Amino acid sequence: MLLNWRDKTDRSYGGAEEFVGRLADELAKQCEVTLFTSRGSGSAHENDKNLEIIRRGSVNTVYFWAIAHMLKHRRRYDAVVESVSSVPFFSSLVFDRRKIFLIVHHVMGMEAFRTASPPKALVAYAAEKAIPSLYKGSVFLVNSNFVRSQLENLGVSGNSIRLIKGHIAAVAGHRAAKSRKPTIISVCRLVKYKRVDMLIRMFASLRRKVPNAEFVIVGEGPERTKLESLSTRLGLENSIRFTGFLAESKKAVELSKAWVFVTASRIEGLGISVLEAESCGLPTVAFANGGLVEAVKDGYSGFLVKEGDEKAFVEALYSLIRKGGKQRLAKMSANAVRHFSSFGSGDAAKIILKLARSSLSASARRTGKPRKAARGTRGAT
């Protein structure tokens, strides 16, 4: 069973959902998989060969629906993979912890209070604090060393944490010619901690040096109306374009047309959108926060600047899109593709299946029961 609070039918999905979606597809090639998630815009139930998708409730209530489903159908599943976005699904209350695998994209910590209402932030903060004790004996799966350190600081044993790679695929779709005008792009959910408002203000500064520069913002979220109003107040309504949610093929077009990718996110476990941009040959300018220091190789595939140093951020952008900067841009574009390829090795699905089968076999030996892994199961999830 694979648990995630939303899937790709939700227009606010992000890199975590992209990762989980690809993981579900890969796992389904080798075993039967049930993905349990919130309703979004998808149908309540889908079944395609080995992949069953069940959608119930909203991103806030899906946890209650999931607990009810797990209690009712606990005998159907040999193992559970949880994708944790601050609040876990508490599958440890239903299943043997040794058969639970948690994919942790990042730990929000106090950042939750900057991004959510006080009641929601308190729930998320308390739930994260409870994870080490609730899931003691489970395996934690992370895609960056930064998240590994976050979990260890939270109290999770380092022996329980595994670094996984793979399923960060190159953006697929039609590639368009580069825009004639210097174009920067950001792809993210429009939420507070992504700090798109900061990007807009920095873009206003950049326009004083590069008057024909354009900024494309791809994504949806609760901050969109405020961000559009900010663009208008700064007189940037004709140079900033909000595309809203885009399907993969259309996102590929926008990325391929752009010159540079930017993010001002305060916290990222790795930065899957950054890696997708690198797959399209885009160097990135970002603050040196969290897992972004792994997603961007400073001075090679982009620039990492000190947190909050907006002047340095603008200067880094200017060095790539100014007149006479084409040689540096071309070199970093090629480097970005090479850097992305270093994240393609490994296979998260194979690692999860190997760990799950090992856990099932060990459990069977301890209890004296037949080995469930030998019967071609509803497999790892």
RATARA-V721423 format. One record per pair of residues at least 24 apart in sequence whose ideal C-beta (glycine too) atoms are under 10 Angstrom apart, sorted by the first residue. I is the first residue (numbers start at 1). GAP is how many residues later the second one is. Records with the same first field share a line. If there is no record, write none. Layout:
I=GAP / GAP
This chain:
1=32 / 33 / 34 / 35 / 51 / 53 / 65 / 68 / 69 / 72 / 73 / 75 / 76 / 77 / 78 / 79 / 80 / 81 / 88 / 90 / 94 / 98 / 99 / 377 / 378 / 379 / 380
2=25 / 26 / 31 / 32 / 33 / 34 / 35 / 49 / 50 / 51 / 75 / 77 / 78 / 79 / 80 / 81 / 99 / 101 / 350 / 378 / 379
3=31 / 32 / 33 / 34 / 59 / 60 / 63 / 66 / 67 / 77 / 78 / 79 / 80 / 81 / 85 / 86 / 87 / 88 / 97 / 99 / 100 / 378
4=31 / 32 / 33 / 34 / 58 / 62 / 77 / 78 / 79 / 80 / 81 / 85 / 99
5=31 / 32 / 33 / 52 / 53 / 54 / 55 / 57 / 58 / 61 / 77 / 78 / 79 / 80 / 81 / 82 / 84
6=31 / 32 / 33 / 34 / 36 / 49 / 52 / 53 / 56 / 77 / 79
7=28 / 29 / 30 / 31 / 32 / 33 / 34 / 35 / 46 / 48 / 76
8=29 / 32 / 33 / 34 / 239 / 240
9=28 / 29 / 30 / 31 / 32 / 33 / 34 / 37 / 44 / 46
10=27 / 28 / 29 / 30 / 31 / 32 / 45 / 48 / 49 / 210 / 235
11=29 / 30 / 178 / 208 / 209 / 210 / 233 / 234 / 235
12=28 / 47 / 177 / 178 / 179 / 207 / 208 / 209 / 210 / 233
13=27 / 176 / 206 / 207 / 232
14=71 / 91 / 173 / 174 / 175 / 177 / 180 / 205 / 207 / 258 / 259
15=90 / 128 / 153 / 172 / 173 / 174 / 253 / 254 / 255 / 256 / 257 / 258 / 259 / 260 / 261
16=67 / 68 / 69 / 87 / 88 / 89 / 90 / 127 / 173 / 253 / 256
17=66 / 68 / 88 / 172 / 255
18=149 / 150 / 151 / 153 / 230 / 254 / 255 / 258
19=64 / 84 / 86 / 124 / 145 / 147 / 148 / 149 / 150 / 250 / 251 / 253 / 329
20=61 / 63 / 83 / 85 / 147 / 328
21=146
22=144 / 145 / 146 / 147 / 326 / 327
23=58 / 60 / 80 / 118 / 141 / 143 / 144 / 324 / 325 / 326 / 329 / 358
24=26 / 27 / 28 / 29 / 57 / 59 / 143 / 325 / 357
25=25 / 26 / 142 / 324
26=140 / 141 / 321 / 322 / 323 / 324 / 326 / 327
27=24 / 54 / 321 / 322 / 323 / 325 / 326 / 329 / 352 / 353 / 354
28=24 / 321 / 351 / 353
29=320
30=319 / 320 / 322 / 323 / 346 / 349 / 350
31=47 / 48 / 318 / 322 / 325 / 326 / 342 / 345 / 346 / 347 / 348 / 349 / 350
32=44 / 45 / 46 / 344 / 345 / 346 / 347 / 348 / 349
33=44 / 48 / 316 / 345 / 346 / 347 / 348
34=35 / 39 / 42 / 43 / 46 / 344 / 347
35=46 / 48 / 346
36=26 / 29 / 30 / 33 / 34 / 37 / 44 / 53 / 345
37=25 / 28 / 29 / 46
38=24 / 25 / 27 / 28
39=26
50=328 / 329
51=330
52=326
59=26 / 28
60=27 / 60 / 63
62=25 / 27
63=24 / 25 / 26 / 27 / 64
64=25
66=24 / 25 / 28
67=24 / 26 / 27
69=25
70=24 / 25
73=305
76=301 / 302
77=300 / 301 / 302 / 303 / 304
78=278 / 279 / 281 / 282 / 285 / 294 / 295 / 297 / 299 / 300 / 301 / 302 / 303
79=60 / 273 / 274 / 276 / 277 / 278 / 280 / 281 / 293 / 294 / 298 / 299 / 300 / 301 / 302
80=58 / 276 / 300 / 301
81=58 / 60 / 267 / 268 / 271 / 275 / 299 / 300
82=53 / 56 / 58 / 59
83=58
84=43 / 44 / 47 / 51 / 56 / 57
85=39
86=25 / 26 / 29 / 30 / 34 / 35 / 37 / 38 / 39 / 41 / 42 / 45
87=25 / 33 / 36 / 37 / 38 / 39 / 40 / 41 / 43 / 44
88=39 / 40 / 42 / 43 / 46 / 47
90=37 / 40 / 41 / 44 / 45
91=43 / 44 / 47
92=38 / 39 / 41 / 42 / 43 / 44 / 45 / 46
93=41
95=43
96=41 / 42 / 263 / 264 / 267 / 271
97=37 / 38 / 39 / 40 / 41 / 42 / 262
98=39 / 40 / 41 / 258 / 260 / 261 / 262 / 264 / 265 / 268
99=38 / 39 / 40 / 256 / 257 / 260 / 261 / 264 / 273 / 281
100=34 / 35 / 37 / 38 / 39 / 40 / 256 / 259
101=34 / 37 / 38 / 39 / 40 / 61 / 63 / 250 / 251 / 254 / 255 / 258 / 279 / 280
102=29 / 32 / 33 / 36 / 37 / 38 / 39 / 40 / 49 / 54 / 58 / 59
103=36 / 37 / 38 / 39 / 40 / 44 / 61 / 166 / 245 / 249
104=24 / 27 / 31 / 36 / 37 / 38 / 39 / 43 / 44 / 46 / 47 / 50 / 52 / 57 / 165
105=36 / 37 / 38 / 39 / 42 / 163 / 164 / 165 / 167 / 186
106=36 / 37 / 38 / 40 / 41 / 44 / 45 / 161 / 162 / 163 / 164 / 165 / 184 / 185
107=24 / 35 / 39 / 40 / 42 / 43 / 44 / 46 / 47 / 49 / 160 / 162 / 183
108=42 / 85 / 159
109=41 / 44 / 45 / 158
111=81 / 82 / 155 / 156 / 179
112=81
114=78 / 79 / 81 / 152 / 153
115=76 / 77 / 78 / 79 / 151 / 152
116=75 / 76 / 77
128=26
129=25 / 26
130=24 / 25
131=24 / 25
132=24 / 25 / 28
135=25
136=24
137=222
138=221
139=212 / 213 / 216 / 217 / 219 / 220
141=207 / 210 / 211 / 214
142=127 / 128 / 149
143=24 / 25 / 126 / 127 / 128 / 129 / 132 / 148 / 151 / 152 / 200 / 203 / 205
144=124 / 125 / 126 / 127 / 146 / 147 / 148 / 149 / 150 / 151 / 199
145=125 / 146 / 148 / 149
146=121 / 122 / 123 / 124 / 125 / 143 / 144 / 145 / 146 / 147 / 148 / 149
147=121 / 122 / 123 / 143 / 144 / 147
148=121 / 143
149=141 / 142
150=117 / 119 / 140 / 141
162=186 / 189 / 190 / 193
163=183 / 188
164=182 / 183 / 184 / 185 / 186 / 187 / 188 / 191
165=177 / 178 / 179 / 180 / 181 / 182 / 183 / 186
166=177 / 178 / 179 / 180 / 181 / 182 / 183 / 184 / 185
167=105 / 176 / 177 / 179 / 180 / 181 / 182
168=102 / 103 / 104 / 106 / 107 / 108 / 110 / 111 / 127 / 172 / 175 / 176 / 178 / 180
169=79 / 103 / 106 / 107 / 110 / 171 / 175
170=82 / 105 / 106 / 108 / 109 / 110 / 167 / 170 / 171 / 174
171=77 / 78 / 80 / 81 / 82 / 83 / 84 / 85 / 102 / 104 / 105 / 106 / 107 / 108 / 109
172=76 / 77 / 79 / 80 / 107
173=73 / 74 / 75 / 76 / 77 / 78 / 79 / 80 / 81 / 82 / 83 / 107
174=75 / 76 / 78 / 79 / 82
175=77 / 78 / 80 / 81 / 82 / 105 / 106
176=76 / 77 / 78 / 79 / 80 / 81 / 82
177=79 / 80
178=78 / 79 / 80 / 81 / 103 / 151 / 155
179=35 / 37 / 75 / 77 / 78 / 79 / 80
180=32 / 77
181=29 / 31 / 32 / 33 / 58 / 76 / 78 / 140
182=24 / 28 / 29 / 30 / 31 / 32 / 33 / 76 / 77 / 78 / 135 / 136 / 138 / 139 / 140 / 141 / 143 / 147
183=29 / 30 / 31 / 32 / 33 / 56 / 58 / 71 / 74 / 75 / 76 / 77 / 138
184=26 / 29 / 30 / 31 / 32 / 33 / 74 / 75 / 76 / 77 / 78 / 98 / 101 / 133 / 136 / 137
185=29 / 30 / 31 / 32 / 33 / 56 / 58 / 66 / 69 / 70 / 71 / 72 / 73 / 74 / 75 / 76 / 77 / 88 / 92 / 95 / 97
186=29 / 30 / 31 / 32 / 33 / 72 / 74 / 75 / 76 / 77 / 78 / 79 / 87 / 91 / 98
187=29 / 30 / 31 / 32 / 56 / 59 / 64 / 67 / 68 / 71 / 74 / 75 / 76 / 85 / 86 / 87 / 89 / 90
188=29 / 30 / 31 / 32 / 33 / 74 / 75 / 76 / 77 / 80 / 83 / 85 / 86
189=30 / 31 / 32 / 33 / 34 / 35 / 56 / 84
190=27 / 28 / 29 / 30 / 31 / 32 / 33 / 34 / 35 / 36 / 37 / 38 / 52 / 54
191=28 / 29 / 30 / 31 / 32 / 33 / 74
192=29 / 30 / 31 / 34 / 74
193=71 / 72 / 73 / 74 / 75
194=25 / 27 / 29 / 69 / 70 / 71 / 72 / 73 / 74 / 79
195=28 / 68 / 69 / 70 / 71 / 92
196=25 / 27 / 28 / 30 / 31 / 34 / 46 / 66 / 67 / 68 / 69
197=26 / 29 / 30 / 33 / 34 / 67
198=66 / 67 / 68 / 89 / 110 / 112 / 115
199=28 / 41 / 63 / 64 / 65 / 66 / 86 / 111 / 114
200=27 / 28 / 30 / 31 / 33 / 34 / 36 / 40 / 64
201=29 / 33 / 35 / 63 / 109 / 113
202=60 / 62 / 83 / 108 / 109 / 111 / 112 / 115
203=28 / 31 / 33 / 36 / 37 / 59 / 111 / 114
204=26 / 27 / 29 / 30 / 31 / 32 / 35 / 36 / 110
205=105 / 106 / 108 / 109 / 110 / 112 / 113
206=56 / 107 / 108 / 109 / 111 / 112 / 115 / 116
207=27 / 28 / 29 / 32 / 33 / 107
208=106
209=105 / 106 / 108 / 109 / 112 / 113
210=107 / 108 / 111 / 112 / 113
211=28
212=27 / 109
213=26 / 46 / 47 / 104 / 105 / 108 / 109
214=24 / 25 / 26 / 27 / 43 / 44 / 45
215=24 / 25 / 26 / 27 / 43 / 47
216=24 / 25 / 26 / 27 / 38 / 39 / 41 / 42
217=24 / 25 / 26 / 27 / 37 / 45
218=24 / 25 / 26 / 27 / 28 / 32 / 33 / 36 / 37 / 40 / 55
219=24 / 25 / 26 / 27 / 32 / 54
220=24 / 25 / 26
221=24
248=28
251=25 / 29
252=24 / 27 / 28
253=27
254=26
255=24 / 25 / 26 / 27
256=24 / 25 / 26
258=24
259=24 / 58 / 61 / 62 / 66 / 67 / 70 / 74
260=24 / 25 / 42 / 43 / 56 / 57 / 60 / 61 / 69 / 72 / 73 / 76
261=24 / 25 / 35 / 41 / 75
262=24 / 40 / 51 / 54 / 55
263=24 / 26 / 29 / 32 / 33
264=25 / 43 / 44 / 46 / 49
265=24 / 25 / 26 / 27
266=24 / 41 / 42
267=24 / 25
268=24 / 25 / 26 / 27
269=25 / 26
270=24 / 25 / 73
271=24 / 25
272=71
274=27 / 28 / 62 / 65 / 66
275=26 / 61 / 64 / 65 / 67 / 68 / 69
276=64
277=24 / 25 / 59 / 63
278=24 / 54 / 55 / 57 / 58 / 59 / 60 / 61 / 62 / 63 / 64 / 65
279=57 / 58 / 60 / 61 / 62 / 64 / 65
280=53 / 56 / 57 / 60
281=48 / 49 / 51 / 52 / 53 / 54 / 55 / 56 / 59
282=47 / 50 / 51 / 54 / 55 / 58
283=33 / 34 / 37 / 45 / 46 / 47 / 48 / 49 / 50 / 51 / 52 / 53 / 56
284=32 / 48 / 52 / 55
285=27 / 28 / 29 / 30 / 31 / 32 / 33 / 34 / 35
286=27 / 30
287=25 / 26
294=45 / 48 / 49
295=44 / 45 / 48
296=40 / 43
297=35 / 38 / 39 / 41 / 42 / 45
299=33 / 36
300=31 / 32 / 35 / 36 / 38 / 39
301=31 / 32 / 33 / 34 / 35 / 36 / 37 / 38 / 39 / 41
302=30 / 31 / 33 / 34 / 37
303=29
349=31 / 32
352=27 / 28 / 29
353=26 / 27 / 28
354=26
355=25
356=24 / 25
